[in-house]
Amino acid sequence: MAEAATYDVVIIGGGPGGYNAAIRAGQLGLRAACVEMRDTLGGTCLNVGCMPSKALLHASELFEVANKEFATLGIEVGTPKVNLPQMMAQKADSVGQLTKGIEFLFKKNKVDWVKGKGKIAGAGKVEVTAVDGTITTLTAKDIVIATGSEPTPLPGVDFVDGKVIDSTGALSLPAIPKHLIVVGAGVIGLELGSVWRRLGSQVTVVEFLDKVGAGMDTEVATAFQRGLTKQGMTFRMGTRVTAAKAGKDGVELTLEPASGGAAETLKGDVVLVAIGRRPYTAGLGLETVGIETDKRGFLVNDHLKTGKDGIWVIGDVTHGPMLAHKAEEEAVAVIEYIAGKAGHVDYDLVPSVIYTGPEVAWVGKTEEQLKTAGVEFRKGKFSFTANSRAKINHETEGFVKILADAKTDKVLGVHIYGPQAGELIGEACIAMAFGAASEDIARTCHAHPTRSEAVKQAAMGVDGWTMQA
Ligand SMILES: Cc1cc2nc3c(=O)[nH]c(=O)nc-3n(C[C@H](O)[C@H](O)[C@H](O)COP(=O)(O)OP(=O)(O)OC[C@H]3O[C@@H](n4cnc5c(N)ncnc54)[C@H](O)[C@@H]3O)c2cc1C
């Protein structure tokens, strides 16, 4: 057992929650250690989540553009071909640079990365077991749990290497499947389904619910599903997967209508199970401090406190959207609380983005949520077909929709399905953080020609004076 080391704060987990907490702690002059058991920092997001998926989305989108649009644009380069090993290599290279970047930021902010699996061993104590079995004890006044999440398995469907896979498997397939079946029409399933469809797979998405993109505004979800269908994806909505049989020549799934009825089978080469993620707390030693998870395995929190003195929790392992930027906001807040400052996270303003082509992004309330809450609202909508930049770039699919309070005009929700939606939503977040009225957006000068003019025109539409449609 190595000698005990003393810190102000020990953070367990080096993902977007953990590494941002560690950096902020260093910035505020706290002596901080971050315990991470992976070989690299960055957690799910950098290693097997946000970043590798975006690397493949980018490469596959360019492949599709080269195939389908270059001729229209007057560019002749022959027939584009996929070099999958190179596509995977550039992904790994970018990911490697990003994870190394976190190591650099740790050094810059005097944070120690303690490599190994962390286990809470009573109040203020964390035991770290390294790969070689060495145990180091860390002591700290405050401990932050940032252990993240893992893919949720589907009952009746066992993972089988290369055949029935999770998102991590789908980020590193060695060959392009002929027929990929995606179980779950959420963010991860639709992004990774898009990657492989663009590269040549036939993609069938099986979803239990009647709507894609769980939580998405229904009008947007309908347009989004129509767009993906036009691109060639097939959807089996309202359908439950009850069993999988993997054999030499693929996987046979048993499907049943969600509302009951006769079972049928569907065959594919590879099945991606993307039904969600569940909190990860295995071997964390929660029992040593009397912390229990809720029924779904999450750690509950009140202002990021677990209820046990000096033990805090952030990121995917606690409630709220499982998103890297939500974990990052909580990371800053938790360290500011610990340092005696006023931390704050506005959970109403955490944007969601699906990085398909085109993208979907939204922040604030959906129409359905406002109706259920009995809030009277007005709506402005503007189609990208009428946006000059989108028109000139041949990317006119989608629209911007702004929902504002009927009496005060305060913006309550912004929903974008269209080009660069993930970038455009930032404007909405800032406007809403400042309590903007739709008129504030409508009367703010937006550069021409930009897609952001569609946001302005939609805001004008709330009061009925959209000018360009
Ligand atoms: C394919 C995919 C795509 C995604 N795309 C996006 C996206 O585009 N945008 C977005 O916002 N989010 C995206 N996400 C979600 C995002 O990755 C997570 O919300 C985010 O990583 C959560 O951060 P975290 O710090 O809470 O946990 P994690 O990133 O899961 O990090 C937790 C870390 O803790 C470590 N750990 C766990 N237990 C211990 C222990 N006992 N000791 C030591 N280390 C431990 C783990 O090894 C892990 O590295 C995606 C996820 C996936 C799977």
The ligand as a MOL file (V3000), in Angstrom:
LIG
                    3D

  0  0  0     0  0            999 V3000
M  V30 BEGIN CTAB
M  V30 COUNTS 53 58 0 0 0
M  V30 BEGIN ATOM
M  V30 1 C -21.7700 7.3790 -28.7960 0
M  V30 2 C -22.0280 8.5290 -27.8590 0
M  V30 3 C -22.1130 9.8100 -28.3800 0
M  V30 4 C -22.3230 10.8830 -27.5250 0
M  V30 5 N -22.3920 12.1260 -28.0730 0
M  V30 6 C -22.5980 13.1860 -27.2800 0
M  V30 7 C -22.6240 14.4930 -27.8110 0
M  V30 8 O -22.4660 14.6970 -29.0190 0
M  V30 9 N -22.8120 15.5340 -26.9670 0
M  V30 10 C -22.9900 15.3400 -25.6240 0
M  V30 11 O -23.1640 16.3170 -24.9010 0
M  V30 12 N -22.9520 14.1060 -25.0770 0
M  V30 13 C -22.7620 13.0310 -25.8750 0
M  V30 14 N -22.6920 11.7850 -25.3210 0
M  V30 15 C -22.8770 11.6470 -23.8580 0
M  V30 16 C -21.6060 12.0370 -23.1150 0
M  V30 17 O -20.5500 11.2170 -23.5490 0
M  V30 18 C -21.8140 11.9030 -21.6180 0
M  V30 19 O -22.9500 12.6500 -21.2290 0
M  V30 20 C -20.6130 12.4310 -20.8520 0
M  V30 21 O -19.4570 11.7320 -21.2020 0
M  V30 22 C -20.8520 12.3150 -19.3410 0
M  V30 23 O -19.7380 12.7570 -18.6580 0
M  V30 24 P -19.3820 12.2010 -17.1980 0
M  V30 25 O -18.1250 12.8990 -16.8140 0
M  V30 26 O -20.5490 12.3010 -16.3280 0
M  V30 27 O -19.1190 10.6420 -17.3950 0
M  V30 28 P -18.1560 9.8210 -18.3530 0
M  V30 29 O -17.7730 10.6020 -19.5460 0
M  V30 30 O -18.8310 8.5150 -18.5430 0
M  V30 31 O -16.8330 9.6410 -17.5110 0
M  V30 32 C -16.7840 8.8710 -16.3650 0
M  V30 33 C -15.3870 8.3300 -16.2090 0
M  V30 34 O -15.2630 7.7900 -14.9090 0
M  V30 35 C -14.4400 6.6460 -14.9730 0
M  V30 36 N -14.7480 5.8460 -13.8030 0
M  V30 37 C -15.9330 5.2680 -13.4640 0
M  V30 38 N -15.8540 4.6840 -12.2650 0
M  V30 39 C -14.5890 4.8670 -11.8420 0
M  V30 40 C -13.8900 4.4900 -10.6710 0
M  V30 41 N -14.4970 3.8380 -9.6870 0
M  V30 42 N -12.5910 4.8330 -10.5800 0
M  V30 43 C -11.9530 5.5150 -11.5720 0
M  V30 44 N -12.5730 5.9000 -12.6970 0
M  V30 45 C -13.8730 5.5930 -12.8140 0
M  V30 46 C -14.7960 5.9960 -16.2870 0
M  V30 47 O -13.7300 5.1940 -16.7500 0
M  V30 48 C -15.0370 7.2100 -17.1780 0
M  V30 49 O -13.8810 7.5480 -17.9160 0
M  V30 50 C -22.4570 10.6780 -26.1410 0
M  V30 51 C -22.3450 9.3930 -25.6050 0
M  V30 52 C -22.1350 8.3360 -26.4540 0
M  V30 53 C -21.9970 6.9550 -25.8730 0
M  V30 END ATOM
M  V30 BEGIN BOND
M  V30 1 1 1 2
M  V30 2 1 2 3
M  V30 3 2 2 52
M  V30 4 2 3 4
M  V30 5 1 4 5
M  V30 6 1 4 50
M  V30 7 2 5 6
M  V30 8 1 6 7
M  V30 9 1 6 13
M  V30 10 2 7 8
M  V30 11 1 7 9
M  V30 12 1 9 10
M  V30 13 2 10 11
M  V30 14 1 10 12
M  V30 15 2 12 13
M  V30 16 1 13 14
M  V30 17 1 14 15
M  V30 18 1 14 50
M  V30 19 1 15 16
M  V30 20 1 16 17
M  V30 21 1 16 18
M  V30 22 1 18 19
M  V30 23 1 18 20
M  V30 24 1 20 21
M  V30 25 1 20 22
M  V30 26 1 22 23
M  V30 27 1 23 24
M  V30 28 2 24 25
M  V30 29 1 24 26
M  V30 30 1 24 27
M  V30 31 1 27 28
M  V30 32 2 28 29
M  V30 33 1 28 30
M  V30 34 1 28 31
M  V30 35 1 31 32
M  V30 36 1 32 33
M  V30 37 1 33 34
M  V30 38 1 33 48
M  V30 39 1 34 35
M  V30 40 1 35 36
M  V30 41 1 35 46
M  V30 42 1 36 37
M  V30 43 1 36 45
M  V30 44 2 37 38
M  V30 45 1 38 39
M  V30 46 1 39 40
M  V30 47 2 39 45
M  V30 48 1 40 41
M  V30 49 2 40 42
M  V30 50 1 42 43
M  V30 51 2 43 44
M  V30 52 1 44 45
M  V30 53 1 46 47
M  V30 54 1 46 48
M  V30 55 1 48 49
M  V30 56 2 50 51
M  V30 57 1 51 52
M  V30 58 1 52 53
M  V30 END BOND
M  V30 END CTAB
M  END
